[in-house]
Amino acid sequence: MIHGGRRPVLVAILVAATLGFTTACSGGGGIASLPGALDQGNVAGLPVTHFESGLKPDAPMPNLDVKNADDGEIDRLATSAIADVEKYWAEFLPTNFSMPFEPVKSLLSYDAKGTEQTTACGSTKGLVNAFYCRGDDSVAWDRGVLLPMLEKRFGTMSVVTVLAHEFGHAVQFRLGEKAGITKNTPTIVTEQQADCFAGGYFRWVAEGKSALYRVSTAEGLNQVLAALFFIRDPAGNAATERGAHGTAFDRTFAFQTGFEKTPKDCAAMNEANVKARITEQPFAKQDTGKGDEKFNQAGVDVLKKSLDAAFGGAGVPGPAIVNQGGKCPGGKGTPPASYCADNNTVSIDLPALTALAQPIDRQAEAEGSDPGGMGDFAAFAEIASRYALGIQKGVGASLDNPNAGLRTACLVGAWAKVTDSPGVLRLSPGDLDEAIAELLQPDSLVSADVNGARPANGFSRVRALRKGYLETSAVCSKDFS
């Protein structure tokens, strides 16, 4: 985040009989909304499930011709993923687009550190990637470096995620005009569509329709979203750059749209509606910290001003923010930040939050070692979530009902949108990705109620924050009562 110089747009909080409050962020817009209410008891209408995700124990080995395959575990996962995605599209291309499905013409497995292979798109030497090549209608994957690393870090379904995305490009170019694809279509649009198509496939798997794979809606989808976070573009990239794939915020939005809607909705993503909501942008000239302010007591004081202004319309006193170890009297709370209802304060552990606020080490992240902190916005958002609990208490809302954690995450998203214009604080590129990283942690505080209880599924957590950011804070009381 960076400091601004003008008063931020206010969040007006109005009394409502049902919940105790609603909120309306001017400037939040109503664009790109996801449908319907979502609570911690379901994931887009599906039950929350817990089991090991991956290949089914009795899954047969697909009979596909894969050039240069080594018949190892990774190739089996990749080949099974392609076969499964093909079966999905064999069903949905005719029903959604009135056209027959045609498999890709060739499949290639290669080792980025091994013997060089070629496609119509060039050499695979040193190419740590998976890709669709339109020139020869092929899908290729690096079985030596990329896919093993993803499987080790995020589980089996991360391998499936990448290949479902790449196959989405094959579908996209089969659809052509039906997906609005031309030679001039910006890369960010084709990438958003492919992420969306992957989301539709995972919905099909989650519904139990796959003969090869199964995915739980809790830990399984958490792995998928974590993989999408990992393969995000670096903060400060521009969506207009050739090869732009999107921030984690953008990529998870597209994936969740596909999971909740239909392939037709994915194909309807175009330059206009993607541009209206995409968050990928370069750093501002005054953002000398490249997205991360130094986190200290002075920064917390500025955060307090931002929160007071944002929630000032509630007509209730905002809680004080005090550096008292992150716990409430009697040792209770949700360290490193706690809302203490007895005295209407947010108690923080400044050293712990300072450690959390350290920038993500992208190199360490790529190597699979501890990336350190999650960035300044992750720490600011944790404090903001506890502050939002104080506002909710002031207007009579429950702080520990089943949806309190999701409502709180939604309000943090609404506050983030308010900061997305010059003011006391202002969002920097990468800030929303830092929030996604926090929300995908098992102990996420942004999505926790006053006692620290939170939904087991990251899907609901991420979606709640996004709804507040994109649809104004009024949605927080409506969807998470």
Backbone hydrogen bonds, N-H to C=O, Kabsch-Sander energy under -0.5 kcal/mol:
donor,donor_aa,acceptor,acceptor_aa,energy
2,I,426,R,-2.4
4,G,423,G,-0.8
4,G,424,V,-0.9
9,V,418,V,-0.6
11,V,310,A,-1.9
12,A,10,L,-0.6
12,A,24,A,-1.5
13,I,11,V,-0.6
14,L,12,A,-0.6
14,L,22,T,-2.0
20,G,16,A,-1.2
22,T,14,L,-2.1
24,A,12,A,-1.8
26,S,10,L,-0.9
26,S,24,A,-0.7
28,G,25,C,-1.4
33,S,30,G,-0.5
42,N,39,D,-1.7
43,V,46,L,-3.4
44,A,42,N,-0.5
46,L,43,V,-1.8
48,V,41,G,-0.7
49,T,47,P,-0.6
54,G,214,R,-2.5
56,K,212,L,-3.4
59,A,56,K,-2.1
64,L,62,P,-1.3
66,V,64,L,-0.8
67,K,65,D,-0.6
67,K,107,L,-2.4
69,A,66,V,-1.4
76,R,72,G,-1.9
77,L,73,E,-2.4
78,A,74,I,-2.8
79,T,75,D,-2.9
80,S,76,R,-2.4
81,A,77,L,-2.1
82,I,78,A,-2.4
83,A,79,T,-2.4
84,D,80,S,-2.4
85,V,81,A,-2.8
86,E,82,I,-2.5
87,K,83,A,-1.7
88,Y,84,D,-2.1
89,W,85,V,-2.5
90,A,86,E,-2.2
91,E,87,K,-0.9
91,E,88,Y,-0.8
92,F,88,Y,-2.2
93,L,89,W,-2.5
95,T,91,E,-1.2
96,N,92,F,-2.4
97,F,93,L,-2.0
98,S,94,P,-1.1
99,M,93,L,-1.1
105,K,137,D,-1.5
106,S,137,D,-1.4
107,L,65,D,-0.5
108,L,139,V,-2.1
109,S,67,K,-2.5
110,Y,141,W,-2.2
112,A,110,Y,-0.5
114,G,111,D,-2.2
119,T,122,G,-2.2
122,G,119,T,-2.0
124,T,117,Q,-2.2
126,G,112,A,-2.2
127,L,124,T,-2.4
128,V,126,G,-1.1
129,N,127,L,-1.4
131,F,140,A,-2.3
133,C,138,S,-2.9
134,R,132,Y,-0.6
136,D,133,C,-0.5
137,D,133,C,-0.6
138,S,133,C,-1.9
139,V,106,S,-1.7
140,A,131,F,-2.7
141,W,108,L,-1.9
142,D,129,N,-1.4
143,R,110,Y,-2.8
143,R,141,W,-0.9
144,G,110,Y,-0.9
147,L,142,D,-2.0
149,M,145,V,-1.8
150,L,146,L,-2.5
151,E,147,L,-2.6
152,K,148,P,-2.4
153,R,149,M,-2.3
154,F,150,L,-3.3
155,G,150,L,-0.6
155,G,151,E,-1.7
158,S,155,G,-1.5
159,V,155,G,-0.6
159,V,156,T,-1.2
160,V,156,T,-1.2
161,T,157,M,-2.2
162,V,158,S,-1.9
163,L,159,V,-1.8
164,A,160,V,-2.7
165,H,161,T,-2.0
166,E,162,V,-2.3
167,F,163,L,-2.6
168,G,164,A,-1.3
169,H,165,H,-1.0
169,H,166,E,-0.7
170,A,166,E,-1.1
171,V,167,F,-2.1
172,Q,168,G,-2.5
173,F,169,H,-2.0
174,R,170,A,-1.1
175,L,171,V,-2.4
176,G,172,Q,-1.9
178,K,175,L,-2.2
179,A,176,G,-1.8
180,G,177,E,-1.1
181,I,176,G,-2.4
185,T,182,T,-1.5
189,V,186,P,-0.9
190,T,186,P,-1.6
191,E,187,T,-2.6
192,Q,188,I,-2.0
193,Q,189,V,-2.4
194,A,190,T,-2.0
195,D,191,E,-2.3
196,C,192,Q,-2.1
197,F,193,Q,-2.8
198,A,194,A,-2.0
199,G,195,D,-1.8
200,G,196,C,-1.8
201,Y,197,F,-1.9
202,F,198,A,-2.2
203,R,199,G,-1.7
204,W,200,G,-1.6
205,V,201,Y,-2.0
206,A,202,F,-2.9
207,E,203,R,-1.6
208,G,205,V,-2.1
209,K,204,W,-2.0
214,R,54,G,-2.0
218,A,49,T,-1.3
221,L,216,S,-1.4
222,N,218,A,-2.1
223,Q,219,E,-1.9
224,V,220,G,-1.5
225,L,221,L,-2.7
226,A,222,N,-2.3
227,A,223,Q,-2.1
228,L,224,V,-2.1
229,F,225,L,-2.2
230,F,226,A,-2.2
231,I,227,A,-1.9
232,R,229,F,-1.4
233,D,246,G,-2.1
236,G,281,Q,-0.5
237,N,234,P,-1.7
239,A,280,E,-1.2
241,E,238,A,-1.7
244,A,241,E,-1.9
251,R,247,T,-2.8
252,T,248,A,-2.7
253,F,249,F,-1.5
254,A,250,D,-2.1
255,F,251,R,-2.4
256,Q,252,T,-2.6
257,T,253,F,-2.2
258,G,254,A,-2.1
259,F,255,F,-2.1
260,E,256,Q,-2.0
261,K,257,T,-2.5
265,D,262,T,-0.7
266,C,262,T,-1.5
267,A,263,P,-2.6
268,A,264,K,-1.1
269,M,266,C,-1.7
274,V,270,N,-2.4
275,K,271,E,-2.0
276,A,272,A,-1.5
277,R,273,N,-0.6
277,R,274,V,-1.1
278,I,274,V,-2.1
281,Q,279,T,-0.5
287,D,284,A,-1.6
288,T,286,Q,-1.9
290,K,287,D,-1.7
292,D,289,G,-1.1
296,N,294,K,-0.6
300,V,296,N,-1.9
301,D,297,Q,-2.3
302,V,298,A,-1.9
303,L,299,G,-2.4
304,K,300,V,-2.3
305,K,301,D,-1.6
306,S,302,V,-2.2
307,L,303,L,-2.6
308,D,304,K,-2.7
309,A,305,K,-2.2
310,A,306,S,-2.4
311,F,307,L,-2.5
312,G,309,A,-0.8
313,G,11,V,-1.1
314,A,311,F,-1.7
315,G,312,G,-1.2
320,A,344,N,-1.4
322,V,320,A,-0.6
322,V,346,V,-2.7
324,Q,322,V,-1.5
324,Q,348,I,-0.5
325,G,348,I,-1.2
326,G,348,I,-0.9
327,K,324,Q,-0.7
328,C,332,K,-4.0
331,G,328,C,-1.8
337,A,334,T,-1.6
338,S,347,S,-2.3
340,C,338,S,-0.6
340,C,345,T,-3.3
341,A,339,Y,-0.8
343,N,340,C,-0.7
344,N,340,C,-0.8
345,T,340,C,-1.6
346,V,320,A,-3.5
347,S,338,S,-2.2
347,S,345,T,-0.6
348,I,322,V,-2.8
349,D,336,P,-2.5
350,L,348,I,-0.8
353,L,349,D,-2.4
354,T,350,L,-2.3
355,A,351,P,-1.8
356,L,352,A,-2.0
357,A,353,L,-2.0
358,Q,355,A,-1.2
361,D,371,P,-2.3
362,R,360,I,-1.1
365,E,361,D,-2.5
366,A,362,R,-2.3
367,E,363,Q,-1.8
368,G,364,A,-0.7
368,G,365,E,-0.9
369,S,364,A,-2.0
373,G,359,P,-0.6
374,M,356,L,-3.3
375,G,356,L,-1.0
375,G,358,Q,-1.8
378,A,375,G,-0.6
379,A,375,G,-1.2
380,F,376,D,-2.7
381,A,377,F,-2.9
382,E,378,A,-1.6
383,I,379,A,-1.9
384,A,380,F,-2.7
385,S,381,A,-2.2
386,R,382,E,-1.4
387,Y,383,I,-2.3
388,A,384,A,-2.6
389,L,385,S,-1.2
390,G,386,R,-1.3
391,I,387,Y,-1.7
392,Q,388,A,-2.4
393,K,389,L,-2.5
394,G,390,G,-2.1
395,V,391,I,-1.5
396,G,393,K,-1.5
397,A,392,Q,-2.9
404,A,401,N,-2.1
407,R,403,N,-2.7
408,T,404,A,-2.1
409,A,405,G,-2.2
410,C,406,L,-2.3
411,L,407,R,-2.1
412,V,408,T,-2.1
413,G,409,A,-2.0
414,A,410,C,-2.2
415,W,411,L,-2.5
416,A,412,V,-2.4
417,K,413,G,-1.8
418,V,414,A,-1.6
419,T,415,W,-1.9
420,D,416,A,-0.5
420,D,417,K,-1.1
426,R,2,I,-2.5
427,L,419,T,-1.1
431,D,428,S,-2.3
434,E,430,G,-1.8
435,A,431,D,-1.6
436,I,432,L,-2.0
437,A,433,D,-2.5
438,E,434,E,-1.9
439,L,435,A,-2.5
440,L,436,I,-1.6
441,Q,438,E,-1.5
444,S,441,Q,-1.7
448,A,445,L,-1.7
449,D,453,A,-2.6
450,V,399,L,-2.1
452,G,449,D,-1.7
458,G,456,A,-0.6
461,R,457,N,-1.2
462,V,458,G,-2.8
463,R,459,F,-2.1
464,A,460,S,-2.2
465,L,461,R,-1.9
466,R,462,V,-2.2
467,K,463,R,-2.6
468,G,464,A,-1.8
469,Y,465,L,-1.9
470,L,466,R,-3.0
471,E,467,K,-2.5
472,T,468,G,-0.7
475,V,472,T,-1.4
476,C,473,S,-1.4
477,S,473,S,-0.7
478,K,474,A,-1.4
479,D,475,V,-2.9
480,F,476,C,-1.3
